[in-house]
Amino acid sequence: MDTGDRLLTPGEVAALFRVDPKTVTRWAAAGRIGSIRTPGGHRRFRESEVRALLEGEGMLDEADEMGRPRNAGPTASTGTAGPANAGMY
């Protein structure tokens, strides 16, 4: 097996993107990052695809096509600037 085809766990992907593993699972459920399922039902992610996303060469979404900057993850188009109380302190 080629090192580019190594399978990563949601925790490993989350560490690369500096997000919670549940966020990675939500990205996969929404189709923003490709995943495969193990026979036991766990998600795994191809390292080559994850590296491409980290380098900005992955799947495009509507926000990228509209010229908005990319965020740290597969998509940045939540429509909000951050937490509701951001900048209050």
BAFI-3210 file (N, C-alpha, C; in Angstrom, 3 decimals, decimal comma, padded with zeros to 6 digits):
// residues 89
n [1|2|3|4|5|6|7|8|9|10|11|12|13|14|15|16|17|18|19|20|21|22|23|24|25|26|27|28|29|30|31|32|33|34|35|36|37|38|39|40|41|42|43|44|45|46|47|48|49|50|51|52|53|54|55|56|57|58|59|60|61|62|63|64|65|66|67|68|69|70|71|72|73|74|75|76|77|78|79|80|81|82|83|84|85|86|87|88|89]
n.u [000,852|000,595|002,026|000,500|-002,037|-002,695|-004,846|-006,590|-007,737|-010,687|-009,765|-007,043|-007,212|-008,552|-006,595|-004,739|-006,162|-006,703|-009,138|-012,118|-012,664|-015,379|-016,170|-014,848|-016,210|-018,745|-018,138|-017,620|-020,121|-021,589|-020,528|-018,284|-015,735|-014,167|-014,861|-014,388|-015,990|-015,252|-015,518|-016,654|-018,078|-016,808|-015,425|-012,950|-010,267|-008,705|-005,287|-003,997|-006,063|-006,751|-004,353|-004,313|-006,518|-005,590|-003,585|-005,019|-005,953|-008,154|-011,611|-013,897|-016,177|-019,270|-018,547|-015,807|-015,947|-017,210|-015,291|-014,572|-012,294|-010,483|-010,930|-009,483|-010,493|-012,258|-014,443|-015,569|-017,882|-020,009|-021,520|-021,366|-019,344|-018,125|-018,214|-021,133|-020,547|-018,051|-015,375|-016,369|-014,936]
n.v [-001,203|002,169|005,080|007,365|006,416|005,651|005,031|007,243|007,927|009,571|011,099|011,483|012,999|015,206|016,233|017,162|019,243|020,736|020,629|019,389|015,844|015,166|017,188|016,556|014,221|015,303|016,840|014,769|013,475|015,462|015,435|016,896|016,034|013,148|009,810|006,438|003,444|001,163|-002,434|-002,601|-000,261|002,141|005,360|006,117|007,946|008,834|009,417|010,835|012,408|013,980|015,374|016,828|018,497|019,966|021,384|023,002|022,010|020,479|019,403|021,743|024,131|025,974|028,427|028,750|029,043|031,449|033,220|033,686|033,596|030,609|028,533|026,850|024,334|021,859|023,365|026,758|028,096|028,978|031,127|032,769|034,903|033,965|032,888|034,017|035,771|036,759|038,980|040,494|040,877]
n.w [000,000|-000,841|000,731|000,446|000,361|002,873|005,608|007,694|011,019|012,380|014,546|013,966|011,616|012,640|014,355|012,484|011,235|013,401|014,843|016,501|016,708|016,214|014,522|012,163|011,554|011,055|008,775|006,981|006,912|005,705|003,217|002,621|002,906|001,786|002,841|003,996|005,107|007,676|008,098|010,618|010,783|011,308|010,464|008,032|006,580|003,544|003,432|001,372|000,278|002,473|002,875|000,488|000,892|003,063|001,820|000,214|-002,182|-002,486|-002,634|-004,025|-002,698|-002,513|-001,322|-001,917|-004,683|-004,830|-004,206|-001,594|001,206|002,131|005,000|007,850|007,536|005,487|004,521|004,761|004,989|006,934|007,376|009,525|011,557|013,799|017,262|019,066|021,096|020,485|020,655|022,689|024,959]
ca.u [000,000|001,310|001,819|-000,558|-003,329|-002,861|-006,136|-006,507|-008,928|-011,186|-008,894|-005,818|-007,587|-008,862|-005,333|-004,130|-006,936|-006,863|-010,556|-012,593|-012,995|-016,793|-016,248|-014,433|-017,327|-019,795|-017,688|-017,805|-021,561|-022,075|-019,903|-017,220|-014,496|-014,490|-014,514|-014,829|-016,417|-014,672|-016,584|-017,293|-018,856|-016,017|-014,978|-011,522|-010,038|-007,470|-004,286|-003,727|-007,142|-006,633|-003,206|-004,729|-007,384|-004,729|-002,817|-005,938|-006,163|-009,251|-012,920|-014,379|-017,577|-019,840|-017,823|-014,586|-016,302|-017,658|-014,141|-014,296|-011,078|-010,648|-010,636|-008,596|-011,123|-012,733|-015,286|-015,578|-019,081|-021,069|-022,345|-021,140|-017,953|-017,593|-019,162|-021,976|-019,943|-016,696|-015,005|-017,038|-014,040]
ca.v [000,000|003,425|005,913|008,326|005,760|005,240|005,462|007,988|007,960|010,941|011,791|011,890|014,095|016,346|016,806|017,893|020,459|021,401|020,689|018,238|014,710|015,222|018,106|015,776|013,324|016,121|017,154|013,558|013,260|016,491|015,249|017,882|015,276|011,765|008,818|005,071|002,795|-000,140|-003,418|-002,308|000,968|003,327|006,142|006,281|008,970|008,625|010,427|011,678|013,388|014,903|016,253|017,750|019,505|020,837|022,228|023,825|021,436|019,521|019,704|023,112|024,293|027,224|029,576|028,902|029,520|032,832|034,059|033,879|032,879|029,300|028,424|025,736|023,062|021,659|024,476|027,875|028,860|028,802|032,325|033,563|035,270|033,251|032,808|035,200|036,716|037,064|040,392|041,210|041,040]
ca.w [000,000|-000,944|001,916|000,151|000,527|004,258|006,144|008,953|011,864|012,575|015,498|013,274|010,712|013,499|014,827|011,372|010,998|014,704|015,177|017,256|015,834|015,815|013,388|010,995|011,257|010,435|007,417|006,171|006,747|004,785|001,917|002,409|002,864|001,486|003,853|003,773|006,346|007,957|008,316|011,900|010,687|011,643|009,311|007,782|005,563|002,780|003,759|000,201|000,160|003,610|002,582|-000,578|001,509|003,874|000,903|-000,557|-003,511|-002,396|-003,215|-003,926|-002,327|-003,008|-000,789|-002,679|-006,007|-004,712|-003,943|-000,176|001,603|002,759|006,417|008,147|007,238|004,121|004,101|005,696|004,685|007,915|007,347|010,721|011,770|014,951|018,357|019,228|022,040|020,080|020,681|023,774|026,117]
c.u [000,882|001,026|000,735|-001,943|-003,537|-004,182|-005,959|-007,821|-009,443|-010,307|-007,610|-006,092|-007,860|-007,594|-004,654|-004,828|-007,129|-008,330|-010,898|-012,896|-014,457|-016,976|-015,881|-015,555|-018,468|-019,420|-017,939|-019,288|-022,151|-021,457|-018,771|-015,842|-014,882|-014,074|-014,965|-015,211|-015,714|-015,811|-017,324|-018,071|-018,105|-015,563|-013,456|-011,375|-008,713|-006,506|-004,023|-004,799|-007,063|-005,484|-003,573|-005,622|-006,564|-003,949|-003,707|-006,221|-007,351|-010,513|-013,274|-015,812|-018,049|-019,050|-016,536|-014,876|-016,736|-016,511|-013,869|-013,048|-011,401|-010,296|-009,710|-009,185|-011,586|-013,705|-015,266|-016,868|-020,203|-021,987|-022,180|-019,658|-017,338|-018,650|-019,924|-021,350|-018,509|-016,460|-015,662|-016,105|-012,807]
c.v [001,246|004,294|006,957|007,740|005,248|005,791|006,093|007,906|009,393|011,743|012,286|013,058|015,358|017,019|017,630|019,226|021,297|021,683|019,454|017,088|014,682|016,149|017,375|014,832|014,086|016,500|015,966|013,311|014,253|016,362|016,216|017,247|013,814|010,831|007,444|004,503|001,453|-001,142|-003,196|-001,003|002,247|004,043|006,160|007,209|008,705|009,778|011,364|012,758|014,433|015,880|017,262|018,850|020,485|021,822|023,094|023,297|020,492|020,004|021,172|023,103|025,645|028,439|029,818|029,489|030,972|033,759|034,332|033,103|031,546|029,380|027,233|024,395|022,962|022,721|025,547|028,663|028,591|030,008|033,198|033,829|034,528|033,181|034,120|036,221|037,068|038,575|041,179|041,492|041,780]
c.w [000,000|000,277|001,695|000,324|001,945|004,773|007,513|009,707|011,943|013,541|014,859|012,323|011,531|013,998|013,725|011,119|012,257|015,025|016,001|016,296|015,389|014,617|012,108|010,573|010,598|009,011|006,497|005,899|005,753|003,392|001,622|002,384|002,660|002,616|003,387|005,124|006,484|008,103|009,645|011,915|011,043|010,379|009,259|006,591|004,867|003,058|002,587|000,041|001,271|003,367|001,499|-000,014|002,343|003,006|000,017|-001,949|-003,540|-003,060|-003,019|-003,433|-002,818|-002,545|-001,576|-004,057|-005,976|-004,336|-002,483|000,208|002,250|004,234|006,612|007,742|005,808|003,639|005,169|005,595|005,681|007,948|008,582|010,877|012,939|016,037|018,551|020,151|021,698|020,102|021,805|024,940|025,771]
res [m|d|t|g|d|r|l|l|t|p|g|e|v|a|a|l|f|r|v|d|p|k|t|v|t|r|w|a|a|a|g|r|i|g|s|i|r|t|p|g|g|h|r|r|f|r|e|s|e|v|r|a|l|l|e|g|e|g|m|l|d|e|a|d|e|m|g|r|p|r|n|a|g|p|t|a|s|t|g|t|a|g|p|a|n|a|g|m|y]
***
